[in-house]
Amino acid sequence: MSSAQGPRWLYMHGFASSPGSRKAVALADHFAGRGMEMTRLDGRVPSFERWKLSAMIDVIRAAIGDERDRAVVFGSSLGGLAAARAAEQDARICALVLLAPAFRIAERWPARIGEQAFRDWEQSGWIEVHDHASGHPARMHFDFIRDVQEVDRGWPDVRVPTLIVHGSRDDVVDPALSRTWAAGKRHVRLIEVDDEHELAASIPLIIEQAEAFLAVFLGA
């Protein structure tokens, strides 16, 4: 969608997910019915094994278009973090919808997988993770962590209207992180739902709340 017609609508999936995720498809299908084409971006870059947060951010920024274009960006989990970091860097992003954004991921990863497993990953260079897109185990290099440590320092400094939906039963990304980041920000709306990290049961609510939050971009 060109700048003359309004901002582009972009969706960035989460860690070990893909553009074909359930949330991505549901959101794209819904907003297509409202006349908005949502581009489902591929964040598995430069490859699954060599995945980098910095590359995800670059994909988002490149998809916006030229200097006159604008974008509304949806992001899930790691894609939510990438969207927030992209908005911090790029004034062409005019609104965000973040779904269980993976704030402070570098700090949380050792506790998530265990200190010993983290050390083994660093020493060997490789770890086996579940690829949600293929349904099979896949390898990932420790450069993923090195890149995250460089890119994700502190909290994202985002100044645009932002809607966050986070599950109160999320055991992957603590909803307290979203609460802390949203606190005191008048441009941020946080909605907590009775759901887990994937937010699978909350897709209709996400659609409803995103449509209301982004009404100005829908011409409503």
VOLUM-461245 format. One record per residue (C-alpha): residue in three letters; chain; residue number from 1; x, y, z. Coordinates in pm, 1 decimal, decimal comma. Example, Ala and Ser with C-alpha at 12.3 -4.5 7.8 and 13.67 -1.06 7.14 Angstrom:
<nodes>
+-----+----+-----+----------+----------+----------+
!  aa ! ch !   i !       px !       py !       pz !
+-----+----+-----+----------+----------+----------+
! ALA !  A !   1 !   1230,0 !   -450,0 !    780,0 !
! SER !  A !   2 !   1367,0 !   -106,0 !    714,0 !
+-----+----+-----+----------+----------+----------+
</nodes>
This chain:
<nodes>
+-----+----+-----+----------+----------+----------+
!  aa ! ch !   i !       px !       py !       pz !
+-----+----+-----+----------+----------+----------+
! MET !  A !   1 !      0,0 !      0,0 !      0,0 !
! SER !  A !   2 !    149,0 !    335,4 !    -99,4 !
! SER !  A !   3 !    194,8 !    634,3 !    126,9 !
! ALA !  A !   4 !    -84,1 !    814,0 !    -57,1 !
! GLN !  A !   5 !   -326,8 !    543,2 !     50,1 !
! GLY !  A !   6 !   -208,1 !    517,6 !    408,7 !
! PRO !  A !   7 !     57,7 !    319,6 !    595,3 !
! ARG !  A !   8 !    167,1 !    -28,4 !    500,4 !
! TRP !  A !   9 !     54,6 !   -302,6 !    738,7 !
! LEU !  A !  10 !    329,9 !   -544,7 !    839,5 !
! TYR !  A !  11 !    340,4 !   -853,5 !   1062,5 !
! MET !  A !  12 !    657,5 !  -1002,4 !   1211,6 !
! HIS !  A !  13 !    632,0 !  -1349,7 !   1366,8 !
! GLY !  A !  14 !    813,6 !  -1476,5 !   1672,8 !
! PHE !  A !  15 !   1112,8 !  -1697,6 !   1750,9 !
! ALA !  A !  16 !   1115,9 !  -2029,9 !   1562,3 !
! SER !  A !  17 !    782,5 !  -1935,4 !   1404,5 !
! SER !  A !  18 !    704,3 !  -1825,6 !   1049,2 !
! PRO !  A !  19 !    485,1 !  -1600,9 !    831,3 !
! GLY !  A !  20 !    237,9 !  -1888,7 !    820,3 !
! SER !  A !  21 !    167,4 !  -1885,8 !   1193,4 !
! ARG !  A !  22 !   -193,4 !  -1905,3 !   1306,5 !
! LYS !  A !  23 !   -198,0 !  -1547,2 !   1441,0 !
! ALA !  A !  24 !    -31,2 !  -1405,2 !   1131,3 !
! VAL !  A !  25 !   -278,2 !  -1570,3 !    894,0 !
! ALA !  A !  26 !   -582,0 !  -1482,4 !   1106,6 !
! LEU !  A !  27 !   -485,2 !  -1116,0 !   1131,7 !
! ALA !  A !  28 !   -398,6 !  -1087,9 !    761,5 !
! ASP !  A !  29 !   -724,5 !  -1252,6 !    659,3 !
! HIS !  A !  30 !   -931,5 !  -1029,3 !    885,5 !
! PHE !  A !  31 !   -777,1 !   -700,6 !    777,8 !
! ALA !  A !  32 !   -788,4 !   -803,9 !    412,4 !
! GLY !  A !  33 !  -1164,7 !   -801,7 !    460,5 !
! ARG !  A !  34 !  -1132,1 !   -441,8 !    579,0 !
! GLY !  A !  35 !   -939,6 !   -347,6 !    267,1 !
! MET !  A !  36 !   -595,5 !   -353,3 !    429,2 !
! GLU !  A !  37 !   -326,7 !   -576,3 !    280,5 !
! MET !  A !  38 !   -104,5 !   -707,2 !    561,3 !
! THR !  A !  39 !    239,7 !   -826,2 !    456,6 !
! ARG !  A !  40 !    349,8 !  -1124,9 !    662,5 !
! LEU !  A !  41 !    725,6 !  -1081,9 !    687,6 !
! ASP !  A !  42 !    979,1 !  -1363,5 !    706,1 !
! GLY !  A !  43 !   1205,2 !  -1310,5 !   1007,4 !
! ARG !  A !  44 !   1398,8 !  -1635,2 !    969,7 !
! VAL !  A !  45 !   1700,6 !  -1443,9 !    846,9 !
! PRO !  A !  46 !   1961,9 !  -1487,6 !    719,8 !
! SER !  A !  47 !   1865,6 !  -1852,1 !    791,9 !
! PHE !  A !  48 !   1712,6 !  -2049,3 !   1078,6 !
! GLU !  A !  49 !   2055,3 !  -2166,6 !   1195,3 !
! ARG !  A !  50 !   2199,6 !  -1813,9 !   1180,7 !
! TRP !  A !  51 !   1889,4 !  -1626,2 !   1295,9 !
! LYS !  A !  52 !   1954,3 !  -1266,2 !   1406,6 !
! LEU !  A !  53 !   1734,7 !  -1008,5 !   1577,6 !
! SER !  A !  54 !   1921,0 !   -732,6 !   1392,9 !
! ALA !  A !  55 !   1825,4 !   -893,9 !   1061,0 !
! MET !  A !  56 !   1459,0 !   -909,3 !   1168,1 !
! ILE !  A !  57 !   1471,8 !   -536,3 !   1237,1 !
! ASP !  A !  58 !   1628,2 !   -476,7 !    895,7 !
! VAL !  A !  59 !   1350,3 !   -680,9 !    728,5 !
! ILE !  A !  60 !   1084,2 !   -467,2 !    896,1 !
! ARG !  A !  61 !   1249,4 !   -140,7 !    798,9 !
! ALA !  A !  62 !   1310,2 !   -250,5 !    439,6 !
! ALA !  A !  63 !    944,3 !   -352,7 !    402,8 !
! ILE !  A !  64 !    820,0 !     -3,8 !    488,7 !
! GLY !  A !  65 !    925,3 !    128,0 !    149,6 !
! ASP !  A !  66 !   1090,0 !    460,0 !     73,0 !
! GLU !  A !  67 !   1138,5 !    765,0 !    291,6 !
! ARG !  A !  68 !    783,9 !    889,3 !    226,4 !
! ASP !  A !  69 !    614,1 !    564,9 !    327,6 !
! ARG !  A !  70 !    477,1 !    478,2 !    670,3 !
! ALA !  A !  71 !    389,1 !    150,7 !    842,7 !
! VAL !  A !  72 !    176,3 !     -2,4 !   1114,8 !
! VAL !  A !  73 !    371,2 !   -298,6 !   1251,3 !
! PHE !  A !  74 !    237,3 !   -602,9 !   1435,0 !
! GLY !  A !  75 !    487,8 !   -824,7 !   1612,4 !
! SER !  A !  76 !    459,6 !  -1145,3 !   1814,5 !
! SER !  A !  77 !    708,8 !  -1238,6 !   2088,7 !
! LEU !  A !  78 !   1058,0 !  -1191,7 !   1938,0 !
! GLY !  A !  79 !    884,5 !  -1023,0 !   1644,4 !
! GLY !  A !  80 !    728,2 !   -783,6 !   1893,0 !
! LEU !  A !  81 !   1070,6 !   -696,3 !   2028,3 !
! ALA !  A !  82 !   1199,0 !   -651,1 !   1672,4 !
! ALA !  A !  83 !    903,2 !   -423,8 !   1592,4 !
! ALA !  A !  84 !    966,8 !   -211,4 !   1901,8 !
! ARG !  A !  85 !   1337,0 !   -179,4 !   1822,1 !
! ALA !  A !  86 !   1254,9 !    -91,2 !   1460,9 !
! ALA !  A !  87 !   1014,9 !    181,5 !   1579,4 !
! GLU !  A !  88 !   1286,0 !    313,1 !   1809,9 !
! GLN !  A !  89 !   1512,7 !    356,6 !   1507,9 !
! ASP !  A !  90 !   1269,5 !    446,5 !   1231,6 !
! ALA !  A !  91 !   1022,5 !    736,9 !   1244,7 !
! ARG !  A !  92 !    832,1 !    590,9 !    947,5 !
! ILE !  A !  93 !    663,6 !    346,3 !   1185,5 !
! CYS !  A !  94 !    347,5 !    518,6 !   1306,8 !
! ALA !  A !  95 !    187,5 !    254,1 !   1532,6 !
! LEU !  A !  96 !    262,5 !    -83,8 !   1690,2 !
! VAL !  A !  97 !     61,8 !   -386,6 !   1801,5 !
! LEU !  A !  98 !    281,9 !   -608,7 !   2018,4 !
! LEU !  A !  99 !    172,4 !   -959,1 !   2117,3 !
! ALA !  A ! 100 !    361,0 !  -1090,7 !   2423,4 !
! PRO !  A ! 101 !    672,1 !   -891,5 !   2323,2 !
! ALA !  A ! 102 !    998,4 !  -1059,9 !   2423,6 !
! PHE !  A ! 103 !   1146,9 !   -770,9 !   2619,8 !
! ARG !  A ! 104 !   1488,7 !   -821,5 !   2787,1 !
! ILE !  A ! 105 !   1545,1 !  -1151,4 !   2606,5 !
! ALA !  A ! 106 !   1923,7 !  -1155,8 !   2644,4 !
! GLU !  A ! 107 !   1894,1 !  -1126,4 !   3021,7 !
! ARG !  A ! 108 !   1628,3 !  -1396,4 !   3043,8 !
! TRP !  A ! 109 !   1770,4 !  -1665,0 !   2815,0 !
! PRO !  A ! 110 !   2012,8 !  -1836,0 !   3060,5 !
! ALA !  A ! 111 !   1735,1 !  -1881,6 !   3315,8 !
! ARG !  A ! 112 !   1499,0 !  -1997,6 !   3043,7 !
! ILE !  A ! 113 !   1712,9 !  -2288,9 !   2925,1 !
! GLY !  A ! 114 !   1930,7 !  -2335,9 !   3234,5 !
! GLU !  A ! 115 !   2275,3 !  -2198,7 !   3311,5 !
! GLN !  A ! 116 !   2458,0 !  -2519,4 !   3215,3 !
! ALA !  A ! 117 !   2272,3 !  -2554,8 !   2886,7 !
! PHE !  A ! 118 !   2349,2 !  -2191,9 !   2812,4 !
! ARG !  A ! 119 !   2723,1 !  -2246,9 !   2878,9 !
! ASP !  A ! 120 !   2720,4 !  -2559,2 !   2664,5 !
! TRP !  A ! 121 !   2557,4 !  -2361,2 !   2383,0 !
! GLU !  A ! 122 !   2821,6 !  -2090,4 !   2406,7 !
! GLN !  A ! 123 !   3109,0 !  -2340,9 !   2414,1 !
! SER !  A ! 124 !   2989,2 !  -2567,5 !   2133,2 !
! GLY !  A ! 125 !   2833,1 !  -2290,0 !   1927,0 !
! TRP !  A ! 126 !   2510,4 !  -2482,1 !   1867,4 !
! ILE !  A ! 127 !   2184,2 !  -2567,0 !   2039,9 !
! GLU !  A ! 128 !   1884,7 !  -2771,3 !   1928,1 !
! VAL !  A ! 129 !   1550,7 !  -2590,3 !   1940,1 !
! HIS !  A ! 130 !   1202,8 !  -2672,1 !   1815,9 !
! ASP !  A ! 131 !   1116,3 !  -2522,2 !   1478,1 !
! HIS !  A ! 132 !    744,5 !  -2446,6 !   1508,0 !
! ALA !  A ! 133 !    711,3 !  -2401,7 !   1132,0 !
! SER !  A ! 134 !    843,9 !  -2745,9 !   1037,4 !
! GLY !  A ! 135 !    745,9 !  -2920,9 !   1358,9 !
! HIS !  A ! 136 !   1096,1 !  -3067,7 !   1383,9 !
! PRO !  A ! 137 !   1410,5 !  -2995,8 !   1588,7 !
! ALA !  A ! 138 !   1661,6 !  -2758,9 !   1430,4 !
! ARG !  A ! 139 !   2001,8 !  -2618,8 !   1518,6 !
! MET !  A ! 140 !   2071,6 !  -2256,4 !   1605,1 !
! HIS !  A ! 141 !   2412,2 !  -2091,6 !   1644,3 !
! PHE !  A ! 142 !   2515,6 !  -1896,9 !   1954,0 !
! ASP !  A ! 143 !   2564,4 !  -1590,4 !   1733,7 !
! PHE !  A ! 144 !   2189,5 !  -1541,1 !   1789,7 !
! ILE !  A ! 145 !   2264,7 !  -1450,6 !   2151,5 !
! ARG !  A ! 146 !   2566,5 !  -1237,1 !   2065,4 !
! ASP !  A ! 147 !   2354,4 !  -1038,2 !   1822,2 !
! VAL !  A ! 148 !   2069,6 !   -996,6 !   2074,0 !
! GLN !  A ! 149 !   2317,3 !   -873,3 !   2334,6 !
! GLU !  A ! 150 !   2434,9 !   -604,3 !   2093,3 !
! VAL !  A ! 151 !   2090,2 !   -496,8 !   1973,9 !
! ASP !  A ! 152 !   1863,3 !   -532,8 !   2276,6 !
! ARG !  A ! 153 !   2010,9 !   -315,8 !   2548,4 !
! GLY !  A ! 154 !   1770,5 !   -182,9 !   2807,6 !
! TRP !  A ! 155 !   1412,9 !    -97,8 !   2715,7 !
! PRO !  A ! 156 !   1304,8 !     12,1 !   2365,5 !
! ASP !  A ! 157 !   1243,1 !    386,0 !   2347,3 !
! VAL !  A ! 158 !    918,4 !    387,4 !   2150,8 !
! ARG !  A ! 159 !    718,8 !    709,3 !   2105,4 !
! VAL !  A ! 160 !    433,3 !    593,0 !   1878,2 !
! PRO !  A ! 161 !     87,4 !    462,2 !   1976,9 !
! THR !  A ! 162 !    133,2 !    104,7 !   2093,2 !
! LEU !  A ! 163 !   -113,0 !   -168,5 !   2183,5 !
! ILE !  A ! 164 !     19,2 !   -465,5 !   2382,5 !
! VAL !  A ! 165 !   -173,7 !   -787,0 !   2437,4 !
! HIS !  A ! 166 !     -8,8 !  -1023,0 !   2686,4 !
! GLY !  A ! 167 !   -128,4 !  -1344,8 !   2847,5 !
! SER !  A ! 168 !   -144,6 !  -1350,6 !   3226,3 !
! ARG !  A ! 169 !    -38,8 !  -1719,8 !   3218,4 !
! ASP !  A ! 170 !    257,5 !  -1663,3 !   2985,6 !
! ASP !  A ! 171 !    546,8 !  -1878,6 !   3112,6 !
! VAL !  A ! 172 !    781,8 !  -1780,2 !   2828,7 !
! VAL !  A ! 173 !    777,1 !  -1399,9 !   2858,7 !
! ASP !  A ! 174 !    665,9 !  -1277,4 !   3199,8 !
! PRO !  A ! 175 !    373,7 !  -1032,9 !   3157,1 !
! ALA !  A ! 176 !    537,8 !   -822,6 !   3430,0 !
! LEU !  A ! 177 !    785,1 !   -711,1 !   3162,7 !
! SER !  A ! 178 !    506,2 !   -559,9 !   2954,6 !
! ARG !  A ! 179 !    359,0 !   -400,3 !   3267,3 !
! THR !  A ! 180 !    693,3 !   -241,7 !   3353,8 !
! TRP !  A ! 181 !    751,9 !   -112,0 !   3001,7 !
! ALA !  A ! 182 !    397,6 !     25,3 !   2964,0 !
! ALA !  A ! 183 !    385,3 !    193,4 !   3305,2 !
! GLY !  A ! 184 !    350,2 !    570,3 !   3281,1 !
! LYS !  A ! 185 !    334,8 !    576,7 !   2899,8 !
! ARG !  A ! 186 !     16,5 !    750,0 !   2786,5 !
! HIS !  A ! 187 !     70,8 !    631,5 !   2428,3 !
! VAL !  A ! 188 !     79,8 !    263,5 !   2532,4 !
! ARG !  A ! 189 !   -227,3 !     51,5 !   2605,2 !
! LEU !  A ! 190 !   -167,6 !   -283,8 !   2775,1 !
! ILE !  A ! 191 !   -437,3 !   -551,5 !   2773,8 !
! GLU !  A ! 192 !   -377,5 !   -863,6 !   2981,5 !
! VAL !  A ! 193 !   -578,6 !  -1170,9 !   2888,1 !
! ASP !  A ! 194 !   -631,1 !  -1509,5 !   3050,0 !
! ASP !  A ! 195 !   -407,3 !  -1693,5 !   2808,4 !
! GLU !  A ! 196 !    -62,1 !  -1842,3 !   2751,9 !
! HIS !  A ! 197 !    231,1 !  -1718,4 !   2544,7 !
! GLU !  A ! 198 !     92,2 !  -1821,4 !   2207,3 !
! LEU !  A ! 199 !   -229,4 !  -1624,0 !   2270,4 !
! ALA !  A ! 200 !   -410,3 !  -1882,5 !   2056,8 !
! ALA !  A ! 201 !   -736,9 !  -1849,1 !   2248,0 !
! SER !  A ! 202 !   -721,6 !  -1469,5 !   2227,6 !
! ILE !  A ! 203 !   -700,6 !  -1421,6 !   1851,0 !
! PRO !  A ! 204 !  -1059,6 !  -1288,1 !   1819,7 !
! LEU !  A ! 205 !   -992,7 !  -1042,5 !   2103,2 !
! ILE !  A ! 206 !   -662,6 !   -935,8 !   1946,7 !
! ILE !  A ! 207 !   -840,6 !   -865,3 !   1618,7 !
! GLU !  A ! 208 !  -1117,2 !   -671,8 !   1793,8 !
! GLN !  A ! 209 !   -880,5 !   -463,5 !   2005,1 !
! ALA !  A ! 210 !   -636,0 !   -399,5 !   1720,0 !
! GLU !  A ! 211 !   -916,1 !   -281,5 !   1493,6 !
! ALA !  A ! 212 !  -1040,1 !    -39,4 !   1760,5 !
! PHE !  A ! 213 !   -689,7 !     83,1 !   1843,7 !
! LEU !  A ! 214 !   -599,8 !    136,6 !   1477,7 !
! ALA !  A ! 215 !   -934,6 !    281,3 !   1369,9 !
! VAL !  A ! 216 !   -775,1 !    602,0 !   1244,9 !
! PHE !  A ! 217 !   -571,9 !    400,9 !    993,2 !
! LEU !  A ! 218 !   -879,0 !    210,1 !    879,2 !
! GLY !  A ! 219 !  -1074,5 !    522,3 !    799,6 !
! ALA !  A ! 220 !  -1323,4 !    440,8 !   1076,1 !
+-----+----+-----+----------+----------+----------+
</nodes>
